[in-house]
Amino acid sequence: MMQLGTLERSIMQALWEHPGGVFANHLAAILPSQPATTTVLTVLVRLSHKGMVARERIGRAHLYKATATKDAFAAEAACRPQRGRRPGGGRATLRRHRHPAGGGSLARSSR
């Protein structure tokens, strides 16, 4: 599943609630955390690079829209395997254990 940060999720939620599109300054005003407009613009650019947001130039500003519905995003995310997840919650790593005789062996351990 594509990992989204807290602000990215908030912005996507607002875009899904406004399917006709939203300007960055309006997004900044309606988000619960009320971030600066420049912060919202930075996140919108990142979301557009991820293919989640499209923008349309209107005058000197851009109108931002979600490229897919929330349901489509959730369905796609559910179909993707989760990276880095293993049963038991741990990540297996390889560590070199030194033997008193000076040789080494590789052993699997969990951190």
N, C-alpha and C positions, 0 to 999 in steps of 0.2 A: 504494500500500500504506500502511496506517496505520502511522505511525512510532511505535515504542515505545522508551522509554528502557531502560537496562540493568535498573533495578530493576523497571520495569513488566514486562519480559520474564521476569524471575526469578519475580515474583509470579504471572504467568499460567501459567508452567510448573508451579509448585507447585499452583495451582488445578486444572490439567488432570490432575495426578497424584493429586489427591484429589477425585474427582467428587462425593462426598457433601457437600462443603463444608468450609471451614476457618475457624476464628476468627482474628482479626487477631493476637492474642498468640502463637498457635501458628505462624502464618506467619512472624512475626518471628524465632521460635526456630529454624525449619527452613531459613531462607534462608542461603545461604553467607556473605553479607556481614553477617548478623545486625544489621539496622537496628533502630532503636527502634520500638516498637509504634506510637507516634504517627506516625512516618514512613510505616509500612506503611498505617495508616489513611488518611493523606492520599493516598497513591497509589491505594488501593482506591476512594476517592471519585472520583478522576479517571478511573479505569477504568470506574466505573459510569456516569459522565457520557458516556463514549465508547460505552456500551452493551455493554461486554465482560464486566461483572461484575454480578451481582444479589446482593442481600443479604436475609436473612430474620432478623427480630428473634426472639431466643430469650432470654427473661429480660431481663437488662440488656445483653446483648451481641448482636452480629450475626454470623450465619453467612454467609460469602461463597462464592459459586459462580461458575464461568465460565458465561457464557450460551451458549456454543457450544463444540464440541470443537476440539481443536487442528487437526485435519484440515479442519474447516469453515472455520476462520479462515484457514488457509493457502490453501485453494481460493479464498476470496473475495479475499484479498490478491493472488493470482496473476492474477485477472481485472481488477483495477483498473489503470489506467495510472499510471505513476510520474510524479509532478509534478516539474517542474524538471530533468528529465533530458533532455539533448540528445546526439545522436551527437557523439563527440569529447570529451565531458566538460565543455565550456565553456559558459558562459552568454553569449548575445549581448546586448550592451548598446548603447545609442545614446549617442554623445558628440557634442557640438557642437565643430566645428573652426573656428577663426577664420582667415579669409583676410586677407592683408595689406591688402586694400582695405576691410576693416571688415565685410564680409558674413559670413554664417555658413552652413554647410551641415551637414546631418546625415549621419554616416557610421556604418555598422555596424562594430563591433569586438568582439573577443573578449578577455575578461580572464582 
